[in-house]
Amino acid sequence: MSVVVNVHEAKTHFSRLLEQAHAGQEIILAKAGKPYARLMPLAPATTVRRPGRLAGRIGDAFFEPLPDAELDAWDGR
């Protein structure tokens, strides 16, 4: 659930709001009563990718060229 806070209050209590956002709460900053921006926690860091972890799981058909009809669909034709 998000909390709506006006800009003046956000400037006054920024540290507290920052801690709340870091804890997982979404805070909507409002200007003149209208939603203006969102303060939310950063997404967790992605895991380190390991090349080759799917070796032997993808068949040769995966690397075959796509049919013309499918290529046209991707190009919006």
N, C-alpha and C positions, 0 to 999 in steps of 0.2 A: 504494500500500500504506500502511495506517495503522499508527501506533505507539501502543501502550497505555502510559500513564504514570499512576502513582498521584498523588493530589492533593498529598501532601507533596513528592514530587520535582518536580511541576509548579510549586509555590510557590518551591522552591529554584532552579529553572532556567527561570523563566518567560521571561526575555529570549531565551534560546537557543531555546526552543520556539516563541516568537513569530516569530523569524527563520525557523525551519524551516517554519512554517505559511505565512508570507509567500512562501517559495520554492516552495510548492505541495504540501507534505506535509500529510496529514490526521493529526491527533493526537487520540486518544481519551483523555479524562481519566477515570480510574477511582477510585471510592470504595469501600473495603473489597473490592477485587477485581472490582467490577461496573462496567460502562461507565456513566458518569454524564453526560458532556457531550462535545462535539466541538469541537476547535479547528481551523479550516480557513481558507484564504484567502478574502477577499471576492470575489464575482463581479466580473468586469471591468465597468466602467461601460458602460452601453448607449450606442449611438450616438445622435446628435441626430436626432430625427424631422423630416422635411421634409413639411409638408402639400402635398397635390396631386401627389405623385410618381406616383400611379397614374391620373392624369387620362387619360381616353380608353381605359383598359384594362378598366374595369368597365362591363358593359352595363346597360341599363335594367332587365332582369329581376332584377338583384341587389336593386333597391329595391322590387320588388313585395312585397305582403304574403304571408306564409307561409300555406299551406293550413291549414285547421282541424285536420286530422289531425296535422300536424307540430307545430303549436302545442300540441296536447294532449300529444304525446310529450315536449315540453320541460317541460311542467307536471307530468309524471308521471302523467297520466291514462290 
